[in-house]
Amino acid sequence: KVTFNDILKKHPEYEKALLDYRLSDGAIYTVKQISKLNQYIDLQKPWKQSGQNLIKTVTSASKKIVEIAYLVMPFIPNTASKIIKQYENTIKSEEPLFPRIK
């Protein structure tokens, strides 16, 4: 199981920002990680994959989603916990994290 300390070790720039009380820099770093994941998904096109390629892509993306959830923990702790619960071991279908805007 991944811990917040594990994530801090993988992201020293983020850790330093938090330790220096530069929360906006930590948030910017997190947004960059989200953008990288989005680029990975766009590049891999899992909607066009099947078999082992699809499993590999979804597994990698899921691990990164959990990592990002830990990064957003200081900003949106309840939502981060829900994401971790939903994606950490096996992907579970849950209620939407944010309500749809009509």
Summary of the structure (lengths in Angstrom):
residues: 102
radius of gyration: 14.6
end to end distance: 37.5
largest distance: 44.9
contacts: 245
relative contact order: 0.12
helix: 72%
strand: 0%
